[in-house]
């Protein structure tokens, strides 16, 4: 049985192709990813001691139990979790904590979302105002406030987060943010699991439909369907498994989840910076590695404006130096620190609860040397980051097996 | 003059329109909605605090695509009012990247958003360029 000082390993991991899956429901998609992860791990549902099940849009449903009914009802505990866009990472953390705590030596986590065709995910439609002004809600509002007191839509919130960084440190422009999107769309051409795999020129990106300046449509994460799943095993259990399983296992050197500590303005515009910086700092300490050791990074580019600030938050560049860092070419796949070689959320897609495990799948696949045409040669250490507004931030650092 | 009601309860109308926040009596953190305890220090006592009516645009976006029924484009911003951040639209400014920038000096402005069946006007707020 595992102990609290246990190492955590990914024994198996898989993701569905992201995109439109009109013929598959939530259970079909989740089951496909879970079966893939179990097969990849060389185990069955009978070996699993806990399930962390992530889904956001149908969070009232017992998603984990629905998947058990589809694949195997073994009576083990299921934790259905939702934590905004960090839902997948949270499900993984649940399984990781159970293994770390010694409650079981093998856990399963999955995240699944049906989101193809969804529009803006926040900010309500505005109907006619009431016939009589009556204050209601926490702010005593007499009418709808979205669009009257700022914006609630995500492209607008993250646009402000990007421009705030530019205001503080300089060096940003509409073109710079569009170039980040150009990079990710270019990367996606090599990823057969991405929802969109078409390269886009800078002109095409800048002249596409403006959603919330400076984010045009291709600079926004793509709503789509998808699922991802992982099997986590304790270090001591792994030693009892086959050489092949040990060789392909990927070490979880750090697994961190943070929320946003109070700061002035954080309840006015979400502060996605401090909780990411805190998570990264804890993760580097836990793993005993630094940003310079990372061979690749999958970070939460829910919008092009978000990717920029996370270069800085994850310590990939000097404080305030994100624009120069990007302009140096560092984050392209042939750069010093390749970022989002999967195509990122802007082109791979963002089926919310699946994202936090799909990012880990991408990193793990490179560490195993199994990423095909988009393989980052010799990748040994990688980092996966997700952030959910509210807020929650998950950071995982993964290392290639020495076996 | 028609009877008026503020769009939100933290907007004070009258001759000198301004915003008012709940200020923690211990650490000074400010909140625009009610609190059981201060998110910064845990103190449970608050007092009303008037917010400065001038400030600087710390960040913004120009929303061109919003939910049905919301007129676009509009400028959404965060304004730093002498240390207190306020979320608001920018008013009386052309909503494009040539006319809006971070660091712009602005002042509080009010606007009537509509009239109900009893003839009462609802009054919202935003910030407009200073000296514009």
Interface residues (C-beta under 8 A of the other chain):
Chain A: X120 X123 X124 X125 X126 X127 X129 X130 X131 X132 X133 X135 X138 X139 X140 X141 X142 X143 X145 X146 X147 X148 X149 X150 X151 X153 X155 X156 X157 X159 X160 X161 X163 X164 X166 X167 X174 X209 X210 X211 X212 X213 X214 X215 X262 X264 X265 X267 X268 X269
Chain B: X5 X6 X7 X8 X9 X10 X29 X31 X32 X33 X34 X39 X40 X58 X59 X60 X61 X62 X63 X64 X65 X66 X67 X68 X69 X70 X71 X72 X74 X76 X77 X78 X83 X84 X85 X86 X87 X88 X89 X97 X102 X103 X113 X114 X116 X117 X118 X120 X122 X124 X125
